[in-house]
Every structure is written in structure tokens, then in C-alpha cells.
Amino acid sequence: MRSDLLVLDLDGTILDKTSRLDPVLVTAVRGAIQRGLCVTLATGRMPSACRPYWVELGISVPVILYNGALIRDPANGEDLLRDALPAGLPWAAFPAFSNAPVDPLFFRDDALYCLERTFPVMAYCDEQRLVADEIADPERFLSAGEFVKCLFIGHPGVLSLVREELLPVVAPAARLVLSRPDYLELLPAAASKGRALEWLARRLEIPLERTVAVGDQENDLEMIRAAGVGVAMAHAPDNVRAEADRVAPPPGAGGLLALLAELMPDHFADR
């Protein structure tokens, strides 16, 4: 069956280890768009950390940000779908993570905040080309305002324990998901890439069975399940690959483009 919408994860899927796009992929995606394919991105990143990529790829279809908590029209900056954590939830959750060896980040609108500019925080900022403002008064700041998500950076074993501590505090108002083995995200309960894909397909009047979604982590699971063809990268966790219809080689191997050419020959075959 023909596919009309391609949704691509960024980190670990089409970005290399230096957060760059392969020029061959860029050319292929731009060509597919010119041939009529709808292409967009689905990422946990905030808008300013994703914008350079949608510009480079020539994407005009609404993009899925903050793991589905935000859908933004790249043409005019309009937010088409937006979720936020319940007011005060970051502060209510504070005791569950404040004494753990994790580095929390807090996202509000298109701004990033931290408790301290530690090495992991600065590494995250460097990778995503962001600046994090330090919070002077955590209680006052985290108990007010509309936060889209919180991110906890830490060792996978530590994050597993933090997840257990956080879950009874934040559920059912929010959900916890891994976007990398060392990144645990606190998101609005309804937010997921899968729900965002379904919303976008309805808006574009494209049946879900004519969609392809590609990802590599736990936060991509709902999207991989929802798509007509769900593709997991070869390095994805076992549970993610188990849910996928197809498995693609790692970034940089050319395998993803070969698979896209197989799945969407009208758009990618002559890359």
C-alpha cells in the first residue's frame, strides 16, 4: 500500500552522534517532499532545538515536539496542539528526585531551566544548542507557571529508582517515559508521539495505514504502534524492536534510506 506521511524521530534515528544530518538523507527527504510526500519530525526536543532541522529538511508539515505535548506549524509558529503538566506538579514531585543523583531540567514554553549548571546539564545544552537558566528559588518557580515537561539525566539504574519514586506522585496526571537510557521524562498524561501522529494524520486527511513512523526509544513506542508501518532502528531496545513492523540499520549506514526506498518507492527509489 502507498504511504503518504513519513514521521521521523531525530536523536538516535536520523541524527548522528554529533547531532548532524547526513547530507544524503537531506537531499533524499527534500526530493521526496517535492514529489508530494508529507514528511515531518517527532521529537522530545523543544522548538528552538528542532527548528534548524526542519529548516534544513525543508519541512512544512506541522512538527511534533516535546514527545507529542506540542504540535507546531513551522510555517507560522502557530501551536496547533498543546499540553502542559498540571500547575504545581514539578514542585509536588520535587521530594521524589531532589536527593537522587540526577540532574533535572524543566521546560516552559520554549525556555529551559535547571537547578545547577552541572556537567550533564551543560553537555545536554551543548548537544541541543541551548542555554539553561538557573532557578534561584525552586519552590516559588516550580510551584507556579505552566511547564511542558521535566527531564531527569542520570545513570539508567538510578533513573529506574527515581521512576518508582515519582510514579505514585505524578500518576495519573502525568506519565514517565525514557527518551534515552539516561533520560527520563515527565510528560502530561495525554502526551505521546502516537497520539500526535493520529492527530496529524486526521488533520492531513491521511489514513493511518498510509503512514510510516521511524524511531529508536521507548518514547517512540506509541508512534511505532500507531503508524501503518512502524520502523525501529537496529539499536532500539528489545521491546521497541518487538513492536515494530520493520527494523532499520543504525544512522549513517544508508540502511534507513534503503528501507524507505523499499517502503515508499514513488518518493525515494531514485535517491
ZAMARGU-4260 file (C-alpha; in steps of 0.2 Angstrom, whole numbers, plus 5000, padded with zeros to 4 digits):
<rodrens>
0) 5000/5000/5000 | 5006/5018/4996 | 5012/5029/5010 | 5008/5047/5011 | 5015/5053/5028
5) 5033/5049/5035 | 5037/5054/5053 | 5055/5054/5058 | 5062/5054/5076 | 5078/5065/5077
10) 5091/5059/5090 | 5097/5041/5088 | 5087/5040/5072 | 5092/5052/5058 | 5105/5062/5068
15) 5122/5056/5070 | 5132/5057/5086 | 5137/5075/5083 | 5118/5080/5081 | 5120/5082/5062
20) 5110/5076/5047 | 5118/5066/5034 | 5118/5077/5018 | 5112/5062/5008 | 5097/5060/5019
25) 5093/5078/5017 | 5094/5078/4998 | 5083/5062/4998 | 5070/5069/5010 | 5069/5086/5001
30) 5067/5076/4985 | 5053/5066/4992 | 5044/5081/4998 | 5045/5089/4981 | 5037/5073/4974
35) 5022/5075/4986 | 5026/5065/5002 | 5022/5073/5018 | 5037/5072/5030 | 5038/5079/5047
40) 5048/5076/5063 | 5043/5069/5080 | 5055/5073/5094 | 5057/5076/5113 | 5066/5092/5109
45) 5059/5109/5112 | 5055/5120/5097 | 5071/5130/5096 | 5082/5114/5097 | 5072/5107/5082
50) 5070/5122/5071 | 5087/5120/5062 | 5082/5103/5057 | 5065/5106/5050 | 5073/5121/5040
55) 5087/5110/5033 | 5075/5096/5028 | 5063/5108/5020 | 5048/5103/5031 | 5032/5112/5030
60) 5020/5099/5038 | 5017/5103/5057 | 5030/5096/5068 | 5028/5085/5084 | 5038/5092/5098
65) 5040/5088/5117 | 5036/5070/5114 | 5019/5074/5107 | 5015/5088/5120 | 5016/5101/5107
70) 5012/5101/5088 | 5018/5117/5079 | 5016/5124/5062 | 5033/5128/5056 | 5027/5140/5043
75) 5019/5152/5055 | 5024/5146/5073 | 5006/5143/5077 | 5003/5130/5091 | 4990/5118/5084
80) 4990/5106/5099 | 4997/5110/5116 | 4998/5100/5133 | 5006/5105/5149 | 5009/5097/5166
85) 4996/5102/5180 | 5001/5118/5189 | 5012/5114/5204 | 5016/5096/5199 | 5035/5099/5196
90) 5036/5106/5214 | 5025/5092/5221 | 5037/5079/5213 | 5052/5088/5220 | 5055/5077/5235
95) 5055/5062/5225 | 5070/5067/5215 | 5079/5081/5224 | 5090/5069/5234 | 5094/5057/5220
100) 5110/5058/5209 | 5101/5065/5194 | 5101/5082/5185 | 5084/5089/5182 | 5079/5101/5168
105) 5062/5110/5167 | 5054/5116/5151 | 5042/5130/5150 | 5036/5137/5133 | 5052/5137/5123
110) 5064/5140/5138 | 5075/5129/5148 | 5079/5129/5167 | 5090/5120/5179 | 5094/5119/5197
115) 5113/5120/5193 | 5124/5120/5178 | 5132/5104/5181 | 5142/5094/5168 | 5127/5084/5162
120) 5117/5099/5160 | 5130/5108/5150 | 5133/5093/5139 | 5114/5092/5136 | 5114/5111/5132
125) 5129/5109/5120 | 5121/5095/5111 | 5105/5104/5108 | 5112/5121/5106 | 5103/5128/5121
130) 5105/5139/5136 | 5098/5134/5153 | 5094/5147/5166 | 5097/5143/5184 | 5082/5143/5196
135) 5085/5154/5211 | 5070/5149/5221 | 5064/5131/5216 | 5049/5131/5227 | 5042/5148/5220
140) 5047/5144/5202 | 5041/5126/5201 | 5025/5128/5210 | 5019/5141/5198 | 5018/5143/5179
145) 5015/5131/5165 | 5028/5118/5162 | 5028/5106/5147 | 5040/5093/5153 | 5053/5089/5166
150) 5069/5079/5161 | 5080/5069/5173 | 5098/5065/5167 | 5106/5051/5176 | 5113/5033/5176
155) 5099/5021/5170 | 5099/5011/5186 | 5096/5027/5196 | 5083/5033/5184 | 5074/5016/5187
160) 5073/5020/5206 | 5068/5038/5203 | 5054/5032/5191 | 5047/5021/5205 | 5048/5036/5217
165) 5039/5048/5205 | 5026/5037/5198 | 5014/5037/5214 | 5016/5056/5215 | 5013/5061/5197
170) 5001/5047/5191 | 4988/5049/5183 | 4990/5067/5180 | 5007/5064/5171 | 5017/5050/5163
175) 5035/5045/5164 | 5045/5039/5148 | 5063/5036/5143 | 5069/5045/5128 | 5086/5038/5131
180) 5093/5026/5143 | 5100/5040/5153 | 5085/5052/5150 | 5069/5050/5160 | 5055/5062/5155
185) 5040/5068/5165 | 5026/5072/5152 | 5007/5077/5153 | 4997/5061/5154 | 4989/5063/5136
190) 5006/5067/5128 | 5013/5054/5116 | 5021/5054/5099 | 5007/5041/5095 | 4993/5052/5099
195) 5001/5067/5090 | 5003/5056/5074 | 4985/5051/5075 | 4980/5069/5077 | 4991/5075/5062
200) 4985/5061/5051 | 4967/5067/5054 | 4972/5085/5050 | 4981/5080/5034 | 4966/5068/5029
205) 4979/5054/5028 | 4973/5036/5034 | 4984/5029/5047 | 4988/5014/5037 | 4996/5026/5024
210) 5009/5032/5037 | 5027/5027/5041 | 5035/5031/5058 | 5053/5029/5062 | 5061/5029/5080
215) 5073/5021/5092 | 5067/5023/5110 | 5053/5020/5122 | 5046/5037/5119 | 5043/5031/5101
220) 5033/5016/5105 | 5016/5023/5103 | 5020/5031/5087 | 5028/5015/5080 | 5012/5006/5085
225) 5000/5019/5078 | 5008/5020/5061 | 5003/5010/5046 | 5022/5004/5046 | 5031/5006/5062
230) 5050/5006/5060 | 5063/5004/5074 | 5081/5007/5072 | 5093/4992/5075 | 5100/4999/5091
235) 5082/5001/5099 | 5078/4992/5115 | 5071/4974/5113 | 5054/4980/5117 | 5054/4994/5104
240) 5060/4982/5090 | 5047/4969/5095 | 5033/4981/5092 | 5040/4987/5075 | 5034/4981/5058
245) 5052/4983/5051 | 5069/4986/5058 | 5082/4998/5050 | 5101/4999/5052 | 5109/5012/5063
250) 5111/5030/5057 | 5124/5033/5044 | 5124/5016/5036 | 5112/5021/5022 | 5101/5007/5028
255) 5087/5018/5033 | 5086/5026/5016 | 5086/5009/5008 | 5072/5004/5018 | 5062/5020/5014
260) 5065/5017/4996 | 5058/4999/4998 | 5043/5006/5008 | 5040/5022/4998 | 5047/5018/4980
265) 5037/5033/4972 | 5046/5045/4983 | 5063/5038/4987 | 5068/5025/4974 | 5079/5036/4964
270) 5088/5044/4978
</rodrens>
